[in-house]
Amino acid sequence: MKEYLDNSIQSGTYDNVNLVQEFSMKLKQDLQKICKDKHLQLNFNPGNAGLFSNENPESSNPELDKQYLEEMKFINFGIEKIERLKGNIGYIDIRMFPDINIAKDKYIAAMKMLEDSEALIIDLRKHSGGDPATVQFLCSYFFDGEPFLLNSIYNRLQNETKDYFTIKDLPGKKLPKTEIYILTSKFTFSGAEEFAYNLKNLKRATLIGEVTGGGANPVTPFNVDGKFVALIPTGRAINPITKTNWEGIGVEPDINSPSDKAFDIAYLAALKSLSKNSPELNKMFPYDWIIESVEAKIENYSLSDTEKSEYTGKFGERIISLENGNLIYERPGVGVKTKLIPMKKDLFAVESVEYFRIRFIRDQEGKIIELIGLYDNGTSDKSIKQ
């Protein structure tokens, strides 16, 4: 690496780089090109560079700790969103894993909100990484029984290895039987990759999305000339099952998909699994109804104007018309005109009315002869075309 940089300097590679930020970016790219480690960083940061101790690089600094806490508060300690989806499926979008010493209460509260979910979707598609102790803490909610080894990290500065075991006793309710789906992208990195890698190799979760970024070597910050902060890889993750890690190759999902499609695929998989394996829940939740709507979103079914015109007409008290390229549903005296949204051939959702859909029935010659109003409680009514 030193030889490469010496040659670059002698050949004038950086002579025409005038902005210091541009220089640090160019240098970082060159360093990563040589060492193939995406964790390696060089950032221009004259305000904080002097606060890092090269004599004791792993020591804390009160001023840096204060800044870090304020930054974590601003991003809600990495928790972007928590939601209960239809069908009682929990969803959490996590963007980073902060130091567990300041984040623990937030993650306890998050798991409290999700503890009664029938299945759980954990979105790591925009997750940049973080504290392995926070990875350990969150992973531990999905296992019961005696503690076992999740991951180890070798630290070459100390020449020692730290083991991370599952935590037996945690605040709140553990979810050892809850189905877990993890969403990944090429931007999923570092600690987020460890979380996904841990649960995948323990066969505790289904990963859906893209191969992750491929960063498994933890870093330590160093002060460079009082103006730059260099993040130097000083560790290596070691999984007890694979005896290796995801460095340079990423974590392979169980179901490959573009990252922007991963949520719908995971949601559909969770719904179908619950519908199939939990008959008692099927009596409580209209899973087939929800499944149909998610399938329609994935398929993105559409109609030409000619095809839309087939559905127009008067069906008893119901009127279907075509206005400005949209099929419109109207029942005079009952509600207002509402747009119909095609879900698949002859089946339509009614905009803003989640409990009601319309299916058109054709005769043997393919001509539409009636309309059936479908309700999510399983009931229906029929209107003959006039």
N, C-alpha and C positions, 0 to 999 in steps of 0.2 A: 504494500500500500504506500509506504514512504517513497519507494523507488518510483512508483507511478506519479505521485504528486511532484517529486523533484523534477522528473522529466517534463511534466506539464508546465511547471513554472519556468524551466529553462527554455521551453519551446514557445513561451509567450501565450499559453492558453488563456490566461486570466488577464492579460494586459489591457484588453479593451472592455473589461467589466468595470463600470464606474460606480454603480450603486452597491453599497455593502450588502443589502438584502439579496440582490441578484447574485453577488459573489458567494454568499453563504448557501444559496439554493444550488448554484452550479457546482460548488465544492461537495455539497451533500450528495448530489446526483452522481458525481464521479466516485465518491467513496462507496456508495451503494453498488455502483457498477462493478467495483473491484471485489468487495467482500460478499455481495449477494445477500446482504442482511437488511431488510426494510426497517428494522428497529434503529439502525444507525442514523443519527440526526446531527446536524450542525445548525444552530439557530442564532441569529444576531439578537442579543438581549443584554445590552449594556446596563440596563436597570437592575437586573438580577444576577448577572454572571458572577459578580464579586461576592455574592452570598453563598456560593457553593464552595465547599472546602475540598481541595484536591488532596490534602494530607489525610483527611478522614471523610471520604466522599459519600459514605452511607449515613453520616450524621445528619440530624435535623437542624433546622434554623428557624427560630421563632418568627421572623419576618416572613419567610417563605411559607411556613405553616399557616400563618394568618391569611396570606394571599390565597393559598390553596383552599382553605375553608370557605372563604368568600366566593371563590369561583365555583365550588361544589354546591353551595347554597343557590347560586344563580341558575344552575342547571338541574336543580332538584336532586342532586347527588346521582345524576346519571339516569334517573327514572323519568322518561319522557311522557309515558302514558300508561294508564291502567284502565281496562274496560271489561265489562261483562257483556259478552256477545249473546245473541239469541241462541237458545239451546243450553244456556248456563255453561258456556265455555269461556274461561278466563283468558285475557290477553294482556301482556305487558311488553312494552317497548323500552328496552334498556340501551343507553348510548355509551356508558362506561361504567367500570367498577371502581369507585373511589376507595381510599383507605378505609378498611373495615372499622377502624377506631372512631371514625366520624360518621360512617354510613350505616352502621348496624341498626339503629332505631328506624331509619327509613325503610330498610329491607324487611325488618320485622313487620312494620305497618303494611308494606306492600303484600307480603305473604298472608297477612291477616285478611286483606281484602279478597284474596284469591283462593282462600283455603276451602271454600265450599264448591269450587268449580268442578264440573264433571270431567273436563279436559282442560289443558293449558297450552296456549301458544306463547312462546317466548321469542320475541323479535330482536334479533341481534344484527340485523342487516346494516345498521349504521353505527355499530359498536366498535370503538377504537381500542378497547383493552382496559387494563387497570390492575388492581391489587389481587394477587393470587389468594390472599386470605378471604377476600370477598367472594371470589369464585368458590372457594371451599365452603364458606358459610351458606351461600345460596344452593349449591349442589346438595348440601346435607339435608335440606328440606325434602328431598325426593328419595331418601333411603331411610329405612328403619334398621333395627338390630344393632349389633356391636360395631364400633368404628372399624373402618377398613381404609386402606391407602388409596387416595384419589390421584395424587400426583406428587412428584418430587422435583425440587429445583436445586441444581448444583450452582454454587456461587464460587467463581474462580478467584475473586479477591480474598475471600476468607478460606478458600479451599475446603468448603464444607457443603453438605447437602441437607436441605430442610425438607422434611416430609409433611404432606398435608393429608390428614385423615378426615373422614366424615365425622361430624360432631353429633354425638348421641342425643344430647338434651338441648333443645332449642326452644325459645319462646314461641307459643302458638302451636298450631297443628301441623304435623308433617303430612306429606302427600306421597307416600310410597307406592300407591296403586294408581294414582291419577295419570292418565295418558298425557305425554308431553310431546309437543311439536316445536322444533327450533328452526327459525327462519335465518338463513345465511345469505351473504353476498360476497363479492370479491373485496368489499371494504370491511368485512368482519375480520377483526385482527386481534392478535396477542391474547389477552386474558379472555376475550370473548371466544376465541378459538379453543382455548383450554376448556372452557365450560362446555362447548359443543363436543369437543374431543373426548372429554371425560364421560359424558352421558352417552355418546355414541358407542364407545368401546365397552361400556357397562350395559349396553342394550337397554338403556332406560329412556331413550328418546328417539324420535324420528326426525332426521334433519332434512329440510326442504329448502332448495334454492341453488346457490352457486358455490363453487369451490372457494374457500376463504383465502385471505391474503397471504398466509404462510409466514407468520412471525412468532417464533417460540423462544427467543432468547431475550430474557429480561435485561434492562439497561440500568446504568448508573450515570447520573449527570456529573460533568466535569467542567470547571471554569477554564476557558481558553482566552488568555490575554485580557481578562477582565471585561471582554466585550461579547464573547460568544459562549453559548452553552452547548457542549457536545454530549450527546446521549450515546454512550458506548455500551454495546452488549457485553455483559459480564456474567451471564448465567446461561443455563440450559435446562429446559424442562425434560423430565424423564417420566413417561407413563408406565405404571407397573404392569400393564397388560401387554402393550406393544414393545416395551423396552426402548422406545424412541419417542419422537414427537412429530409435529407438523411443520417444522422449519423448512422453508423453501418450497413446500409442496401444497400446503394448505390442508384443510379438512374437507374431505369429499362428502357431499350430502347423500342421503339415502335415496332421495328423489331429486333429480336435477331439473331445474327450471330457471327461467329468467327471474331475477330477484323481485321484480315488480309483480310477478304472478304467484310468488311463493305463499303469500297470505291466503289467497283464495283457495289454493290447492290444499294447504294445511287445514283451513276451516272446513272444507268439504270432507277431507279425510276424517277429521274428528267427528263430524256430524254422522257420517256413514258408519263409523265404528260404534258410536253410541247407539244409533238406530238398530244396528245388527245385534250388538252384544248386551244391550240393556233394555229388555222388553218392558220392564216396569217404568222406565223413563219415557218410553214411547207413548205411554198412556197419559203422561203429564205434559209432554212437549210435542208439538207437531213437527217432528224431525223431517218427515218427507216433504212437508211444505217449505221448510227452511232450505233443505237440500236442493229442491227444485229451483229456488231463487239464486243460490250460489252457482249451480250448474249453468243457469242462464247468464249470469255475469261472466263466467269463464268463457262460454261459447260466444257471447256477444252477438246474438242472432239479430238479423236486420231484414227489412223488407223493402222492395222497390215500391214506387208509387202505384204501379199497376197491380202489384200483389195486395197492397193496402186497400185498394178500391173494392176488392172482392168481399171485404168484411163489412162494407157500409150497408145501411138499410135500417128498417124498423123491425124490432123483435118484441112484439107485445108492447109493453110500456117503455121498453128500452130502445134508445136510438144510437146508432153508430154512424158517425159522419167523418169526413176527411177535411180538415181545416189546416191550411198552411203546411201541408205535408205530414200532419200528425193525425192519427186516428183518435177520435174523441168519443168518449162514452157519456151518455146523458140519460137520466131518468127523470123526466119532468115531475116536479113536485117533491122529489127526493134528492137533495144534494145539488151540486153544481156540475157543469161540464168538466170532465177530467180526462187527461191524456192517457191513452193505452200504450203500454210498453211491451213490445214483443219479447217473449221468453223463448219460445220455440214454435214450430209450425202449429198454428191454430190456438196457441195459448198466450194469454196476455196478462200482465200485471196492470193494476190500476194505480196511477201515480198518487202517492201519499196515502193510499188505503192498503195497508199491509195485510189485512185479514181477508181480502177479497180479490178474486181473479176471475177471468172470463175464458171459457173454452168454446170454440166454435165447432159445430158438428156438420159434417158433409154427408151427402147421399152417395150412392154407389158411383155416380157420374162425377163426383168431386165438387158438386155445387153445395154451397153453405145453406143449410136449412134451419138451423136452430142455434141458440146461444145458451150455454149453461153457466150460471153464476156459481162459483166455487168459494167456500168459506173455510178458514183454517181449522174450524172445529169439526170438519168432515161433512157438514151439511151442504146442500146444493139446491138450486131452483132452475127451472127451464123456461125459456122464452122462444116461441116459434117465430120464424121469420115470416113477415107478411108480404 
